[in-house]
Amino acid sequence: MPLALGGLLLAAAMMLVMASAGNKFTERSRLVNAADAAAYSGAVWTARHFNFIAYTNRAMIANHVGAGHFIAYVSWIRYIEDTSSNLATVTSFIPTVNAATRAVKRFATVLRRLAEIEAEIFVPGVDILNRLYFVAQAEAHLSLVINSVDDVMQQTAAEVDPDILINDQGAIGNFDPLVGVPIRFAIGAQRLIVPLFVRPLSVVDRDRELVGLVEGTYGARVANVRGEMSTEWLLDRGWEVDAFLVEVEKEFDTDHLLSNDVSNWEASDKLVLRIFPSNPFDDVTKITLGRGRASATEFDESYRGIFAYYGQTLFEAGNHTLPILALATKQQSAAGVAEGALGIRSEGVLSGLAVAQVEYRRPRLGFPSLGDGAEEFANLYNPFWQARLVSSGI
């Protein structure tokens, strides 16, 4: 019986050791899965912040250009009212025609008054809304600073196992220095780089890049980067009709100013009648039938358009990438099923390491091709930031 009991005890001990070893192997797999989930969730969380900033940058640009549309419309409706008023005066001796021109004038006057009332609300509203967008960007950036990506990854790992720690400096002390020192340095650098990846910029920073982008949306600077509606209202409000020795031309002008102090949109419209248009006395034979003018500062003296915006700290050609490292650790003593039994004690930590990546990648479907081998520079104007799991291991 003593030999049988000794054999049973030895077998039980061996089974406990084997069960503990198997459980630790399972725990290592869970740690790798937790590290994968944590790294990916941290990268997704960071990418969403970048995309939010990109969306709000686009919204501010669209709002500012929309204010330009509205100023052009106010100028145009004033020109219509002035032209119809002048025509009503000229045709006052023709009853039937005069009734029509006066009706047009009255209708144009109503539209002009409504447009001016709306402009008194819309133009300052754009200014206020864009300032609020910038405040929202600042809040998103503050979230990157205060709500560390480590906290986000820790919450993800805790859903797998509450005993798992992410990027714990104390656990790294159990590693061999050849492994622990580089990991410790990478985690420390990550805690600085993520919140510093973006920064606030004024509208004239980086050689007035934002100004160029705003004007590029309606073709003022960049060909093939414009919308039809913007082009029509801001750059293509003119027309011309020739009839025998008479020429009627609709002239227009749109000026845009975007600065750190006061920004402005100015628009003018004019209808000109030229008799013998090719004669050397064009100024003498030119008659202005009607005109209109409008500006953003007319409705908001302190109009800024775009107060400021957030952009990348580094600005260079190519695709920027931001690695997100997640080191998942767990004490071995919390992983074995035989801890404390028969004097079995485990020391050290189990670990799993994963690296995800936040990268800027232009979608291939639904967007025009940039050409063979061409890449779009990483930027915070398009919400093309996405997360990708790069590697993982024990």
VOMAR-741678 format. One record per residue (C-alpha): residue in one letter; chain; x negated, y, z. Coordinates in Angstrom, 1 decimal. Example, Ala and Ser with C-alpha at 12.3 -4.5 7.8 and 13.67 -1.06 7.14 Angstrom:
<pts>
<"a"; "A"; <-12.3; -4.5; 7.8>> <"s"; "A"; <-13.7; -1.1; 7.1>> 
</pts>
This chain:
<pts>
<"m"; "A"; <0.0; 0.0; 0.0>> <"p"; "A"; <-2.8; 2.5; 0.7>> <"l"; "A"; <-4.3; 1.8; -2.7>> <"a"; "A"; <-0.8; 2.1; -4.3>> <"l"; "A"; <-0.1; 5.4; -2.5>> <"g"; "A"; <-3.6; 6.7; -3.5>> <"g"; "A"; <-2.9; 5.8; -7.1>> <"l"; "A"; <0.5; 7.5; -7.0>> <"l"; "A"; <-1.0; 10.7; -5.5>> <"l"; "A"; <-3.8; 10.7; -8.1>> <"a"; "A"; <-1.2; 10.2; -10.9>> <"a"; "A"; <1.0; 13.0; -9.5>> <"a"; "A"; <-2.0; 15.3; -9.3>> <"m"; "A"; <-2.9; 14.5; -12.9>> <"m"; "A"; <0.6; 15.1; -14.0>> <"l"; "A"; <0.7; 18.4; -12.2>> <"v"; "A"; <-2.6; 19.5; -13.8>> <"m"; "A"; <-1.4; 18.4; -17.2>> <"a"; "A"; <1.9; 20.2; -16.7>> <"s"; "A"; <0.1; 23.3; -15.6>> <"a"; "A"; <-2.2; 23.3; -18.6>> <"g"; "A"; <0.7; 22.7; -21.0>> <"n"; "A"; <2.7; 25.5; -19.3>> <"k"; "A"; <-0.3; 27.9; -19.7>> <"f"; "A"; <-0.5; 27.1; -23.4>> <"t"; "A"; <3.2; 27.8; -23.7>> <"e"; "A"; <2.7; 31.1; -21.7>> <"r"; "A"; <-0.1; 32.1; -24.1>> <"s"; "A"; <2.3; 31.7; -27.0>> <"r"; "A"; <4.9; 33.7; -25.2>> <"l"; "A"; <2.2; 36.4; -24.5>> <"v"; "A"; <1.4; 36.5; -28.2>> <"n"; "A"; <5.1; 36.8; -29.1>> <"a"; "A"; <5.5; 39.6; -26.5>> <"a"; "A"; <2.4; 41.4; -27.8>> <"d"; "A"; <3.8; 41.1; -31.4>> <"a"; "A"; <7.2; 42.5; -30.3>> <"a"; "A"; <5.6; 45.2; -28.2>> <"a"; "A"; <3.2; 46.4; -30.9>> <"y"; "A"; <5.9; 46.4; -33.6>> <"s"; "A"; <8.4; 48.2; -31.4>> <"g"; "A"; <5.8; 50.8; -30.5>> <"a"; "A"; <5.0; 51.3; -34.2>> <"v"; "A"; <8.7; 51.6; -35.1>> <"w"; "A"; <9.3; 54.1; -32.3>> <"t"; "A"; <6.4; 56.2; -33.5>> <"a"; "A"; <7.5; 56.0; -37.1>> <"r"; "A"; <11.0; 57.1; -36.2>> <"h"; "A"; <9.6; 60.2; -34.6>> <"f"; "A"; <7.6; 61.0; -37.7>> <"n"; "A"; <10.6; 60.4; -39.9>> <"f"; "A"; <12.7; 62.7; -37.7>> <"i"; "A"; <10.2; 65.5; -38.2>> <"a"; "A"; <10.2; 64.8; -41.9>> <"y"; "A"; <14.0; 65.0; -42.1>> <"t"; "A"; <14.1; 68.2; -40.1>> <"n"; "A"; <11.4; 69.8; -42.3>> <"r"; "A"; <13.5; 68.9; -45.4>> <"a"; "A"; <16.6; 70.3; -43.7>> <"m"; "A"; <14.8; 73.6; -42.9>> <"i"; "A"; <13.7; 73.9; -46.5>> <"a"; "A"; <17.1; 73.1; -47.8>> <"n"; "A"; <18.8; 75.7; -45.4>> <"h"; "A"; <16.3; 78.4; -46.4>> <"v"; "A"; <16.8; 77.8; -50.1>> <"g"; "A"; <20.6; 77.7; -49.5>> <"a"; "A"; <20.3; 81.2; -48.1>> <"g"; "A"; <18.7; 82.2; -51.3>> <"h"; "A"; <21.6; 80.7; -53.2>> <"f"; "A"; <24.0; 82.7; -51.2>> <"i"; "A"; <22.1; 86.0; -51.6>> <"a"; "A"; <22.1; 85.3; -55.4>> <"y"; "A"; <25.9; 84.7; -55.3>> <"v"; "A"; <26.5; 88.0; -53.4>> <"s"; "A"; <24.4; 89.9; -56.0>> <"w"; "A"; <26.3; 88.2; -58.8>> <"i"; "A"; <29.8; 88.9; -57.4>> <"r"; "A"; <28.8; 92.5; -56.8>> <"y"; "A"; <27.7; 92.7; -60.4>> <"i"; "A"; <31.0; 91.2; -61.5>> <"e"; "A"; <32.9; 93.8; -59.4>> <"d"; "A"; <30.9; 96.7; -60.7>> <"t"; "A"; <31.2; 95.6; -64.3>> <"s"; "A"; <34.9; 95.1; -64.1>> <"s"; "A"; <35.3; 98.5; -62.4>> <"n"; "A"; <33.4; 100.2; -65.2>> <"l"; "A"; <35.4; 98.3; -67.8>> <"a"; "A"; <38.6; 99.3; -66.1>> <"t"; "A"; <37.6; 103.0; -66.3>> <"v"; "A"; <36.6; 102.7; -69.9>> <"t"; "A"; <39.9; 100.9; -70.8>> <"s"; "A"; <42.1; 103.2; -68.7>> <"f"; "A"; <43.7; 104.6; -71.9>> <"i"; "A"; <44.7; 101.1; -73.2>> <"p"; "A"; <47.6; 100.0; -70.9>> <"t"; "A"; <47.6; 96.3; -71.6>> <"v"; "A"; <43.8; 95.9; -71.5>> <"n"; "A"; <43.5; 98.2; -68.5>> <"a"; "A"; <46.0; 96.1; -66.5>> <"a"; "A"; <43.8; 93.0; -67.1>> <"t"; "A"; <40.5; 94.7; -66.2>> <"r"; "A"; <42.0; 96.2; -63.1>> <"a"; "A"; <43.3; 92.8; -62.0>> <"v"; "A"; <39.9; 91.3; -62.5>> <"k"; "A"; <38.4; 94.2; -60.5>> <"r"; "A"; <40.8; 93.7; -57.6>> <"f"; "A"; <40.1; 90.0; -57.6>> <"a"; "A"; <36.3; 90.6; -57.7>> <"t"; "A"; <36.6; 93.1; -54.9>> <"v"; "A"; <38.3; 90.5; -52.7>> <"l"; "A"; <35.6; 87.9; -53.5>> <"r"; "A"; <32.9; 90.5; -52.8>> <"r"; "A"; <34.3; 91.3; -49.4>> <"l"; "A"; <34.7; 87.7; -48.5>> <"a"; "A"; <31.2; 86.9; -49.6>> <"e"; "A"; <29.8; 89.8; -47.5>> <"i"; "A"; <31.7; 88.6; -44.5>> <"e"; "A"; <30.4; 85.1; -45.0>> <"a"; "A"; <26.9; 86.3; -45.5>> <"e"; "A"; <27.0; 88.1; -42.2>> <"i"; "A"; <27.6; 84.7; -40.6>> <"f"; "A"; <25.7; 82.4; -43.0>> <"v"; "A"; <22.3; 84.1; -43.2>> <"p"; "A"; <21.8; 84.6; -39.4>> <"g"; "A"; <23.3; 81.1; -38.9>> <"v"; "A"; <20.6; 79.6; -41.2>> <"d"; "A"; <17.9; 81.5; -39.2>> <"i"; "A"; <19.3; 80.2; -35.9>> <"l"; "A"; <19.8; 76.7; -37.1>> <"n"; "A"; <16.2; 76.4; -38.4>> <"r"; "A"; <14.9; 77.7; -35.1>> <"l"; "A"; <16.9; 74.9; -33.4>> <"y"; "A"; <15.5; 72.4; -35.8>> <"f"; "A"; <12.0; 73.5; -34.8>> <"v"; "A"; <12.9; 73.2; -31.1>> <"a"; "A"; <14.1; 69.6; -31.9>> <"q"; "A"; <10.8; 68.9; -33.5>> <"a"; "A"; <9.0; 70.2; -30.5>> <"e"; "A"; <11.1; 67.9; -28.3>> <"a"; "A"; <10.3; 64.9; -30.5>> <"h"; "A"; <6.6; 65.8; -30.2>> <"l"; "A"; <6.9; 66.2; -26.5>> <"s"; "A"; <8.5; 62.7; -26.4>> <"l"; "A"; <5.3; 61.3; -28.0>> <"v"; "A"; <3.3; 63.0; -25.3>> <"i"; "A"; <5.4; 62.3; -22.2>> <"n"; "A"; <7.1; 59.0; -23.1>> <"s"; "A"; <3.9; 57.2; -23.9>> <"v"; "A"; <4.1; 54.5; -26.6>> <"d"; "A"; <2.8; 52.2; -23.8>> <"d"; "A"; <6.0; 52.7; -21.9>> <"v"; "A"; <8.0; 51.7; -24.9>> <"m"; "A"; <6.0; 48.6; -25.5>> <"q"; "A"; <6.2; 47.7; -21.8>> <"q"; "A"; <10.0; 47.8; -21.9>> <"t"; "A"; <10.0; 45.5; -24.9>> <"a"; "A"; <7.6; 43.0; -23.2>> <"a"; "A"; <9.6; 43.1; -20.0>> <"e"; "A"; <12.6; 41.7; -21.9>> <"v"; "A"; <10.5; 38.7; -22.7>> <"d"; "A"; <9.0; 38.3; -19.2>> <"p"; "A"; <9.0; 40.8; -16.3>> <"d"; "A"; <5.5; 39.6; -15.2>> <"i"; "A"; <3.9; 40.6; -18.6>> <"l"; "A"; <1.9; 43.8; -18.6>> <"i"; "A"; <1.1; 45.8; -21.7>> <"n"; "A"; <-2.3; 47.6; -22.0>> <"d"; "A"; <-3.0; 47.2; -18.3>> <"q"; "A"; <-6.5; 48.6; -17.5>> <"g"; "A"; <-6.8; 46.4; -14.4>> <"a"; "A"; <-6.3; 43.2; -16.3>> <"i"; "A"; <-8.9; 44.2; -18.9>> <"g"; "A"; <-11.4; 44.2; -16.0>> <"n"; "A"; <-11.2; 40.4; -16.0>> <"f"; "A"; <-12.4; 40.2; -19.6>> <"d"; "A"; <-16.0; 39.7; -20.8>> <"p"; "A"; <-17.5; 43.2; -21.2>> <"l"; "A"; <-18.2; 42.4; -24.9>> <"v"; "A"; <-14.5; 42.1; -25.4>> <"g"; "A"; <-13.1; 44.3; -22.7>> <"v"; "A"; <-15.0; 47.5; -23.4>> <"p"; "A"; <-13.9; 47.8; -27.1>> <"i"; "A"; <-10.3; 47.0; -26.1>> <"r"; "A"; <-10.4; 49.6; -23.2>> <"f"; "A"; <-11.8; 52.2; -25.6>> <"a"; "A"; <-9.2; 51.5; -28.3>> <"i"; "A"; <-6.3; 51.7; -25.8>> <"g"; "A"; <-7.7; 55.0; -24.4>> <"a"; "A"; <-8.1; 56.5; -27.9>> <"q"; "A"; <-4.6; 55.4; -28.8>> <"r"; "A"; <-3.1; 57.3; -25.9>> <"l"; "A"; <-4.7; 60.4; -27.3>> <"i"; "A"; <-4.3; 59.9; -31.0>> <"v"; "A"; <-0.5; 59.2; -31.1>> <"p"; "A"; <0.6; 62.5; -29.5>> <"l"; "A"; <-2.1; 64.4; -31.4>> <"f"; "A"; <-1.2; 63.0; -34.8>> <"v"; "A"; <1.2; 65.9; -35.4>> <"r"; "A"; <1.0; 69.6; -34.4>> <"p"; "A"; <3.0; 72.8; -34.9>> <"l"; "A"; <2.1; 74.9; -37.9>> <"s"; "A"; <3.1; 78.4; -39.1>> <"v"; "A"; <4.6; 78.8; -42.6>> <"v"; "A"; <1.4; 80.3; -44.0>> <"d"; "A"; <-1.0; 77.6; -42.7>> <"r"; "A"; <-2.8; 75.3; -45.1>> <"d"; "A"; <-2.9; 77.8; -47.9>> <"r"; "A"; <0.8; 78.5; -47.7>> <"e"; "A"; <1.6; 74.8; -48.4>> <"l"; "A"; <5.2; 75.1; -47.1>> <"v"; "A"; <5.8; 78.3; -49.2>> <"g"; "A"; <4.7; 76.4; -52.3>> <"l"; "A"; <7.0; 73.5; -51.4>> <"v"; "A"; <10.0; 75.8; -50.9>> <"e"; "A"; <9.4; 77.5; -54.2>> <"g"; "A"; <8.7; 74.2; -55.9>> <"t"; "A"; <12.2; 73.0; -55.0>> <"y"; "A"; <13.7; 75.5; -57.5>> <"g"; "A"; <10.8; 75.5; -60.0>> <"a"; "A"; <9.1; 78.8; -59.1>> <"r"; "A"; <5.7; 77.1; -58.8>> <"v"; "A"; <5.9; 73.5; -59.6>> <"a"; "A"; <7.4; 72.2; -62.8>> <"n"; "A"; <9.4; 69.0; -62.7>> <"v"; "A"; <10.0; 69.5; -59.0>> <"r"; "A"; <13.3; 71.3; -58.8>> <"g"; "A"; <17.0; 70.8; -58.6>> <"e"; "A"; <19.4; 71.8; -61.3>> <"m"; "A"; <21.6; 73.8; -58.9>> <"s"; "A"; <18.7; 75.7; -57.5>> <"t"; "A"; <17.3; 76.5; -60.9>> <"e"; "A"; <20.7; 77.7; -62.2>> <"w"; "A"; <21.3; 80.1; -59.4>> <"l"; "A"; <17.9; 81.3; -58.7>> <"l"; "A"; <16.0; 81.2; -62.0>> <"d"; "A"; <18.6; 80.9; -64.8>> <"r"; "A"; <21.5; 83.4; -64.3>> <"g"; "A"; <20.8; 85.3; -67.5>> <"w"; "A"; <22.3; 85.1; -71.0>> <"e"; "A"; <22.2; 87.1; -74.2>> <"v"; "A"; <24.7; 87.7; -77.1>> <"d"; "A"; <23.8; 89.4; -80.4>> <"a"; "A"; <26.5; 90.7; -82.7>> <"f"; "A"; <25.4; 92.7; -85.7>> <"l"; "A"; <23.6; 95.8; -84.4>> <"v"; "A"; <24.7; 95.3; -80.8>> <"e"; "A"; <23.1; 93.2; -78.1>> <"v"; "A"; <24.6; 92.3; -74.7>> <"e"; "A"; <22.2; 90.9; -72.2>> <"k"; "A"; <22.8; 89.6; -68.7>> <"e"; "A"; <19.6; 90.4; -66.8>> <"f"; "A"; <18.6; 89.0; -63.3>> <"d"; "A"; <15.8; 88.9; -60.9>> <"t"; "A"; <15.1; 86.7; -57.8>> <"d"; "A"; <12.3; 87.5; -55.3>> <"h"; "A"; <11.3; 85.2; -52.4>> <"l"; "A"; <9.2; 86.1; -49.4>> <"l"; "A"; <8.4; 83.6; -46.6>> <"s"; "A"; <6.0; 84.8; -43.9>> <"n"; "A"; <5.3; 84.6; -40.2>> <"d"; "A"; <6.9; 88.0; -39.6>> <"v"; "A"; <10.0; 88.7; -41.7>> <"s"; "A"; <11.1; 86.6; -44.7>> <"n"; "A"; <13.5; 87.7; -47.3>> <"w"; "A"; <15.5; 86.8; -50.4>> <"e"; "A"; <16.2; 89.5; -52.9>> <"a"; "A"; <18.5; 89.1; -56.0>> <"s"; "A"; <19.7; 91.5; -58.6>> <"d"; "A"; <22.0; 91.1; -61.6>> <"k"; "A"; <22.7; 93.6; -64.4>> <"l"; "A"; <24.7; 93.6; -67.6>> <"v"; "A"; <23.1; 95.7; -70.4>> <"l"; "A"; <24.5; 96.8; -73.7>> <"r"; "A"; <21.9; 97.7; -76.4>> <"i"; "A"; <22.8; 99.5; -79.6>> <"f"; "A"; <20.2; 98.9; -82.3>> <"p"; "A"; <18.1; 96.8; -79.9>> <"s"; "A"; <15.0; 96.9; -82.0>> <"n"; "A"; <14.8; 100.6; -82.3>> <"p"; "A"; <11.9; 102.5; -80.6>> <"f"; "A"; <14.3; 104.5; -78.4>> <"d"; "A"; <15.7; 101.4; -76.6>> <"d"; "A"; <16.0; 103.3; -73.3>> <"v"; "A"; <18.2; 105.9; -74.9>> <"t"; "A"; <20.5; 103.5; -76.6>> <"k"; "A"; <20.8; 101.1; -73.6>> <"i"; "A"; <23.9; 101.3; -71.5>> <"t"; "A"; <24.2; 99.5; -68.1>> <"l"; "A"; <27.7; 98.1; -67.9>> <"g"; "A"; <27.4; 96.8; -64.3>> <"r"; "A"; <24.9; 95.8; -61.7>> <"g"; "A"; <24.6; 94.1; -58.3>> <"r"; "A"; <21.9; 93.7; -55.6>> <"a"; "A"; <21.6; 91.8; -52.4>> <"s"; "A"; <19.0; 90.7; -49.8>> <"a"; "A"; <18.8; 88.5; -46.8>> <"t"; "A"; <17.5; 91.3; -44.6>> <"e"; "A"; <20.6; 93.2; -45.5>> <"f"; "A"; <22.6; 90.7; -43.4>> <"d"; "A"; <19.9; 89.8; -40.8>> <"e"; "A"; <17.1; 92.3; -40.3>> <"s"; "A"; <15.0; 89.7; -38.4>> <"y"; "A"; <15.5; 86.9; -40.9>> <"r"; "A"; <12.6; 84.4; -40.8>> <"g"; "A"; <14.1; 81.6; -42.9>> <"i"; "A"; <11.7; 79.0; -41.4>> <"f"; "A"; <10.4; 79.9; -38.0>> <"a"; "A"; <7.6; 77.2; -37.9>> <"y"; "A"; <7.3; 73.5; -38.6>> <"y"; "A"; <5.4; 70.4; -37.5>> <"g"; "A"; <2.9; 68.8; -39.8>> <"q"; "A"; <0.1; 66.2; -39.6>> <"t"; "A"; <-3.0; 67.2; -37.7>> <"l"; "A"; <-5.2; 65.6; -40.4>> <"f"; "A"; <-4.4; 66.7; -43.9>> <"e"; "A"; <-6.3; 64.9; -46.6>> <"a"; "A"; <-5.7; 62.8; -49.7>> <"g"; "A"; <-4.7; 59.2; -49.3>> <"n"; "A"; <-2.3; 57.3; -47.1>> <"h"; "A"; <-2.7; 58.0; -43.4>> <"t"; "A"; <-2.3; 55.0; -41.1>> <"l"; "A"; <-1.9; 54.9; -37.3>> <"p"; "A"; <-2.8; 51.6; -35.6>> <"i"; "A"; <-0.8; 50.6; -32.5>> <"l"; "A"; <-2.5; 48.1; -30.2>> <"a"; "A"; <-0.6; 46.0; -27.6>> <"l"; "A"; <-2.5; 43.8; -25.2>> <"a"; "A"; <-0.1; 41.6; -23.2>> <"t"; "A"; <-1.5; 40.1; -20.0>> <"k"; "A"; <-0.2; 37.9; -17.2>> <"q"; "A"; <-1.8; 36.5; -14.2>> <"q"; "A"; <-2.6; 32.8; -14.5>> <"s"; "A"; <-1.3; 32.2; -11.0>> <"a"; "A"; <2.1; 33.2; -12.2>> <"a"; "A"; <2.0; 30.9; -15.2>> <"g"; "A"; <1.1; 27.5; -13.8>> <"v"; "A"; <3.7; 25.1; -12.4>> <"a"; "A"; <1.1; 23.5; -10.0>> <"e"; "A"; <-0.1; 26.6; -8.2>> <"g"; "A"; <-0.7; 25.9; -4.5>> <"a"; "A"; <0.1; 22.2; -4.9>> <"l"; "A"; <-2.8; 19.9; -3.9>> <"g"; "A"; <-5.0; 22.9; -3.5>> <"i"; "A"; <-4.8; 23.8; -7.2>> <"r"; "A"; <-5.5; 27.5; -7.8>> <"s"; "A"; <-5.8; 29.5; -11.1>> <"e"; "A"; <-7.7; 32.7; -11.4>> <"g"; "A"; <-7.9; 35.3; -14.1>> <"v"; "A"; <-5.4; 36.4; -16.7>> <"l"; "A"; <-3.8; 35.0; -19.8>> <"s"; "A"; <-3.6; 37.4; -22.7>> <"g"; "A"; <-2.2; 38.0; -26.2>> <"l"; "A"; <-3.3; 40.8; -28.5>> <"a"; "A"; <-1.3; 42.3; -31.5>> <"v"; "A"; <-1.9; 45.3; -33.7>> <"a"; "A"; <0.8; 47.0; -35.7>> <"q"; "A"; <0.4; 49.9; -38.1>> <"v"; "A"; <2.4; 53.1; -38.8>> <"e"; "A"; <1.9; 53.8; -42.4>> <"y"; "A"; <3.2; 56.2; -45.1>> <"r"; "A"; <4.5; 54.2; -48.0>> <"r"; "A"; <6.6; 55.6; -50.8>> <"p"; "A"; <9.5; 53.2; -51.8>> <"r"; "A"; <9.2; 51.7; -55.2>> <"l"; "A"; <13.0; 51.5; -55.8>> <"g"; "A"; <15.2; 54.5; -56.3>> <"f"; "A"; <12.3; 57.0; -56.8>> <"p"; "A"; <10.6; 58.1; -59.9>> <"s"; "A"; <7.2; 56.6; -60.6>> <"l"; "A"; <4.1; 58.6; -59.9>> <"g"; "A"; <2.1; 56.9; -62.7>> <"d"; "A"; <-0.2; 54.0; -62.8>> <"g"; "A"; <-2.3; 53.7; -59.7>> <"a"; "A"; <-1.0; 57.0; -58.3>> <"e"; "A"; <-0.3; 57.4; -54.6>> <"e"; "A"; <1.7; 60.0; -52.8>> <"f"; "A"; <-0.3; 61.8; -50.1>> <"a"; "A"; <1.0; 61.0; -46.6>> <"n"; "A"; <3.1; 63.9; -45.4>> <"l"; "A"; <5.8; 64.9; -43.0>> <"y"; "A"; <8.2; 66.1; -45.7>> <"n"; "A"; <9.4; 62.7; -46.8>> <"p"; "A"; <10.7; 60.1; -44.3>> <"f"; "A"; <8.6; 57.3; -45.7>> <"w"; "A"; <6.9; 56.3; -42.5>> <"q"; "A"; <7.3; 52.6; -41.6>> <"a"; "A"; <6.0; 50.0; -39.2>> <"r"; "A"; <4.1; 46.8; -40.1>> <"l"; "A"; <2.6; 44.1; -37.9>> <"v"; "A"; <-1.0; 43.7; -39.0>> <"s"; "A"; <-2.5; 40.9; -36.8>> <"s"; "A"; <-2.0; 39.0; -33.6>> <"g"; "A"; <-3.8; 36.4; -31.5>> <"i"; "A"; <-4.8; 35.1; -28.1>> 
</pts>
